[in-house]
Amino acid sequence: MINIDYERYRASRIVHKSLSRLRLRDGVSAVNTLQISSTKQLDFYSYLNAADTLIVSFHGAYNGKNPGSYPMFWRISSLSHKTGAFLAFTDPTRLQGGENDILVSWFLGKEGWDPQSVILNVVESAMKVCGAKRVMFVGGSGGGFAALRASAAVSGSCAFVQDATVGLEKHNPKIVETYFRKAWPGWNQEKLLNAFPELFSMTLHYRRRVPENFVYMIQSLKDKGHLDDHFERFARAHGIPTEGGVSRGKGRVLKTYTPCVPGHGKITAAEFDYYYKECMSDWKNWEYSKSKLTAR
């Protein structure tokens, strides 16, 4: 069973009794618990001040070494001071695993419950509090999947993702099986993947819906599994060479890089900062080009 630990973030703890009673505080670092029902909750970190851009972070897989790691927030130190407005979500599906934790569930929720709508409601409320006009969703690995999905739902937003999972159909079979067994008990995994391809595959989701967002995806060349099964598939779906490139219209920028540390999800702080700055610059250029087209 998960042991919930809020103390290690050294932030104010705020409990919101329902979505209608959500009141986000500005000017303070806070760990928020939004009560959705008697059995469901959404935990997120907030640091909100006046800013043009809200940055939202999604974590990747939990490594299982420390059973007391709920809630888990990524990129607090590396992103909260790059903007005056920052949110980081922990995957609420992890609390639905019973006696054993669901180590990764891509923020997809479970049978009968998809947390994305609540997450996007929180994002909208945070943007009102800080006055942000634009939002960037950030994530690596499984968090990259969540960032791609959330960004696809917000026109004009940005998804900045690293070594991202783009579909469950090509992910580690044992991990995927654990998720479906716990989150969709009694359902046939293969039939579910085939029945809801746009839910479980961001490659198909983007190809079919063509969302009006900006994507900046980077992939380590020393992470062959995600390079072959995720990055290259997403690239091909957008008419981009498998080694990386820019889509027509410049709304999709995909880059590979030789990392300092080989392996999955091993991006260093310096590497992250370098590509973050490039992403911000390319996103602004894309916004400018879109505004010029609209003005014609």
C-alpha positions as CSV (number, residue, x, y, z in Angstrom):
1,M,0.0,0.0,0.0
2,I,1.3,3.5,-0.8
3,N,2.4,5.6,2.1
4,I,1.5,9.2,1.3
5,D,4.2,11.7,2.3
6,Y,3.7,15.4,1.7
7,E,6.3,16.7,4.2
8,R,9.4,16.3,2.0
9,Y,8.3,19.2,-0.3
10,R,8.5,21.8,2.5
11,A,5.5,23.6,1.1
12,S,2.1,24.7,2.4
13,R,-0.4,21.9,2.2
14,I,-3.9,22.9,0.9
15,V,-6.9,20.6,0.6
16,H,-9.6,21.5,-1.8
17,K,-12.9,19.8,-1.0
18,S,-14.1,19.7,-4.6
19,L,-13.4,21.1,-8.0
20,S,-16.1,23.8,-7.6
21,R,-14.3,24.8,-4.4
22,L,-10.8,24.9,-5.9
23,R,-9.0,28.1,-4.8
24,L,-5.4,28.3,-5.9
25,R,-3.1,30.6,-3.9
26,D,-0.6,32.8,-5.5
27,G,2.8,33.8,-4.1
28,V,3.4,30.6,-2.2
29,S,4.7,27.1,-2.9
30,A,1.9,24.7,-2.1
31,V,1.2,21.0,-2.3
32,N,-2.5,20.8,-3.2
33,T,-4.9,17.9,-2.8
34,L,-8.1,18.1,-4.8
35,Q,-10.7,15.7,-3.5
36,I,-12.7,14.3,-6.5
37,S,-14.7,11.7,-4.7
38,S,-14.5,9.5,-1.6
39,T,-11.9,7.3,-3.4
40,K,-10.2,9.6,-5.9
41,Q,-8.0,12.6,-5.4
42,L,-5.6,14.7,-7.5
43,D,-2.3,15.9,-6.0
44,F,-0.3,18.7,-7.5
45,Y,2.4,21.2,-6.7
46,S,1.8,24.9,-7.4
47,Y,4.0,28.0,-7.5
48,L,1.9,30.8,-9.0
49,N,2.9,34.4,-9.6
50,A,2.2,36.8,-12.4
51,A,3.6,35.3,-15.7
52,D,2.9,35.2,-19.4
53,T,3.6,31.4,-19.5
54,L,2.4,28.7,-17.2
55,I,4.7,25.6,-17.2
56,V,3.1,22.2,-16.3
57,S,5.2,19.1,-15.4
58,F,4.3,15.4,-15.5
59,H,6.5,12.8,-14.0
60,G,7.6,9.6,-15.6
61,A,7.8,6.0,-14.2
62,Y,8.4,5.5,-10.5
63,N,11.5,3.3,-10.0
64,G,10.0,1.3,-7.1
65,K,13.0,1.7,-4.8
66,N,11.2,3.9,-2.3
67,P,7.6,2.8,-1.5
68,G,6.9,6.2,0.2
69,S,7.2,8.3,-2.9
70,Y,3.6,9.5,-3.3
71,P,3.1,12.2,-4.3
72,M,5.9,12.6,-6.8
73,F,6.6,15.9,-8.6
74,W,9.2,16.4,-11.3
75,R,11.2,19.5,-12.3
76,I,10.4,21.7,-9.4
77,S,13.9,23.0,-9.1
78,S,14.7,23.1,-12.8
79,L,11.5,24.8,-14.0
80,S,9.8,26.7,-11.1
81,H,12.3,29.5,-11.4
82,K,12.3,29.7,-15.1
83,T,8.8,31.2,-14.9
84,G,6.7,32.8,-12.3
85,A,4.0,30.2,-12.8
86,F,4.5,26.4,-12.4
87,L,2.4,23.3,-11.8
88,A,3.6,19.7,-11.3
89,F,1.1,16.8,-11.2
90,T,1.4,13.4,-9.7
91,D,-0.4,10.6,-11.4
92,P,-3.6,9.9,-9.4
93,T,-3.9,6.5,-11.0
94,R,-1.2,5.2,-8.7
95,L,-3.6,5.4,-5.8
96,Q,-6.0,3.0,-7.6
97,G,-3.6,0.0,-7.6
98,G,-4.8,-1.6,-4.3
99,E,-2.1,-3.3,-2.2
100,N,0.5,-2.9,-4.9
101,D,1.4,0.4,-6.6
102,I,0.9,1.0,-10.3
103,L,4.4,2.2,-11.1
104,V,3.5,3.9,-14.3
105,S,0.1,4.6,-15.8
106,W,0.7,7.6,-18.2
107,F,-1.9,9.7,-16.4
108,L,-4.6,7.7,-18.2
109,G,-6.6,6.8,-15.2
110,K,-8.7,3.6,-15.0
111,E,-11.9,2.1,-16.2
112,G,-14.6,4.7,-15.8
113,W,-12.3,7.6,-14.9
114,D,-9.9,9.7,-17.0
115,P,-8.2,12.3,-14.8
116,Q,-7.2,14.6,-17.8
117,S,-10.4,16.7,-17.7
118,V,-9.7,17.5,-14.0
119,I,-6.1,18.2,-14.7
120,L,-7.0,20.6,-17.5
121,N,-9.5,22.4,-15.2
122,V,-6.7,23.0,-12.7
123,V,-4.5,24.3,-15.5
124,E,-7.2,26.7,-16.6
125,S,-7.7,27.9,-13.0
126,A,-4.0,28.4,-12.6
127,M,-3.7,30.4,-15.8
128,K,-6.4,32.8,-14.5
129,V,-4.6,33.2,-11.2
130,C,-1.3,34.1,-12.7
131,G,-2.6,35.8,-15.8
132,A,-0.8,33.4,-18.2
133,K,-1.8,33.5,-21.9
134,R,0.1,30.4,-22.9
135,V,1.0,27.0,-21.4
136,M,3.8,24.6,-21.8
137,F,3.4,20.9,-20.9
138,V,6.7,19.2,-20.0
139,G,7.4,15.5,-19.4
140,G,9.9,12.7,-19.9
141,S,9.2,9.0,-20.7
142,G,5.7,8.3,-19.5
143,G,5.3,11.9,-18.5
144,G,6.1,12.8,-22.1
145,F,3.0,10.8,-23.1
146,A,0.9,12.8,-20.7
147,A,2.4,16.1,-21.9
148,L,1.7,15.2,-25.5
149,R,-1.9,14.3,-24.7
150,A,-2.6,17.3,-22.5
151,S,-1.1,19.7,-25.0
152,A,-3.1,18.2,-27.9
153,A,-6.3,19.3,-26.0
154,V,-5.1,22.9,-25.6
155,S,-4.9,24.9,-28.8
156,G,-1.7,26.9,-29.1
157,S,0.0,25.2,-26.2
158,C,3.5,23.6,-26.3
159,A,4.6,20.0,-25.5
160,F,8.3,19.9,-24.5
161,V,9.1,16.2,-24.1
162,Q,12.2,14.0,-23.6
163,D,12.6,10.3,-24.4
164,A,8.8,10.3,-24.6
165,T,6.6,7.2,-24.7
166,V,4.2,7.8,-27.6
167,G,2.1,4.6,-27.4
168,L,1.4,1.7,-25.1
169,E,1.4,-0.8,-27.9
170,K,5.2,-0.6,-28.2
171,H,6.0,-0.2,-24.5
172,N,7.5,-2.8,-22.2
173,P,4.9,-5.6,-22.3
174,K,5.1,-6.5,-18.6
175,I,4.6,-2.8,-17.5
176,V,1.7,-2.4,-19.8
177,E,0.1,-5.7,-18.7
178,T,0.4,-4.6,-15.0
179,Y,-1.4,-1.3,-15.8
180,F,-4.3,-3.0,-17.7
181,R,-4.7,-5.7,-15.1
182,K,-5.0,-3.2,-12.3
183,A,-6.7,-0.3,-14.0
184,W,-9.0,-2.2,-16.4
185,P,-9.8,-5.5,-14.6
186,G,-11.7,-8.0,-16.6
187,W,-11.0,-6.3,-19.9
188,N,-9.0,-7.8,-22.7
189,Q,-5.9,-5.7,-23.2
190,E,-5.5,-6.2,-27.0
191,K,-9.2,-5.4,-27.6
192,L,-8.9,-2.2,-25.5
193,L,-5.8,-1.0,-27.4
194,N,-7.6,-1.7,-30.7
195,A,-10.9,-0.1,-29.5
196,F,-9.5,3.1,-28.2
197,P,-6.3,3.7,-30.3
198,E,-6.4,7.5,-29.9
199,L,-6.4,7.1,-26.1
200,F,-3.4,4.7,-25.9
201,S,-1.4,6.0,-28.9
202,M,-0.4,9.6,-29.3
203,T,1.0,8.7,-32.7
204,L,-2.5,7.9,-33.9
205,H,-4.1,10.7,-31.8
206,Y,-2.0,13.3,-33.5
207,R,-2.2,11.8,-37.0
208,R,-6.0,11.6,-36.9
209,R,-6.9,14.8,-34.9
210,V,-4.1,17.1,-36.1
211,P,-4.1,19.2,-32.9
212,E,-3.2,22.9,-33.2
213,N,-0.3,22.8,-30.8
214,F,3.5,23.0,-30.9
215,V,5.6,19.9,-30.1
216,Y,9.3,19.9,-29.4
217,M,10.6,16.4,-28.9
218,I,14.1,15.3,-28.1
219,Q,15.4,11.8,-28.0
220,S,18.7,10.3,-26.7
221,L,20.6,8.3,-29.3
222,K,21.7,6.0,-26.5
223,D,18.2,4.9,-25.6
224,K,17.6,2.5,-28.5
225,G,14.2,1.2,-27.3
226,H,12.5,4.6,-27.2
227,L,14.4,5.7,-30.3
228,D,13.2,2.8,-32.4
229,D,9.7,2.2,-31.0
230,H,8.6,5.7,-30.1
231,F,10.6,8.6,-31.5
232,E,10.9,7.2,-35.0
233,R,7.2,6.2,-35.2
234,F,6.1,9.7,-34.1
235,A,8.5,11.2,-36.7
236,R,7.2,9.1,-39.6
237,A,3.6,10.0,-38.6
238,H,4.5,13.7,-39.2
239,G,6.5,13.2,-42.4
240,I,9.8,13.9,-40.5
241,P,13.0,11.9,-41.2
242,T,13.6,9.3,-38.5
243,E,16.8,11.0,-37.4
244,G,14.8,14.2,-36.7
245,G,13.7,17.3,-38.4
246,V,10.9,19.9,-38.6
247,S,7.4,19.3,-40.0
248,R,5.7,21.3,-42.6
249,G,4.3,24.4,-40.9
250,K,7.1,24.0,-38.2
251,G,4.6,22.9,-35.5
252,R,6.6,19.7,-34.8
253,V,10.3,19.9,-34.0
254,L,12.0,16.5,-33.4
255,K,15.6,16.2,-32.5
256,T,18.0,13.4,-31.6
257,Y,21.1,14.1,-29.5
258,T,24.2,12.2,-28.2
259,P,23.8,12.3,-24.4
260,C,26.4,12.7,-21.7
261,V,24.9,9.7,-19.9
262,P,23.5,6.7,-21.9
263,G,20.2,5.1,-21.1
264,H,16.6,6.0,-20.9
265,G,15.6,9.2,-19.1
266,K,19.2,10.2,-18.3
267,I,19.1,13.8,-19.6
268,T,21.4,16.0,-17.6
269,A,20.5,19.4,-16.3
270,A,22.7,21.2,-18.8
271,E,21.2,19.2,-21.7
272,F,17.7,19.9,-20.5
273,D,18.4,23.7,-20.1
274,Y,19.9,23.9,-23.6
275,Y,16.9,22.3,-25.3
276,Y,14.4,24.1,-23.1
277,K,15.8,27.4,-24.4
278,E,15.6,26.1,-28.0
279,C,12.1,25.0,-27.5
280,M,11.0,28.3,-26.1
281,S,12.6,30.1,-29.1
282,D,11.0,27.8,-31.7
283,W,7.6,27.9,-30.0
284,K,7.6,31.8,-30.1
285,N,8.7,31.7,-33.8
286,W,5.8,29.2,-34.5
287,E,3.4,31.5,-32.7
288,Y,4.6,34.5,-34.7
289,S,4.2,32.6,-38.0
290,K,0.7,31.5,-37.0
291,S,-0.3,35.1,-36.1
292,K,1.0,36.3,-39.5
293,L,-1.1,33.8,-41.3
294,T,-4.2,34.7,-39.3
295,A,-3.7,38.4,-40.0
296,R,-3.8,37.9,-43.8
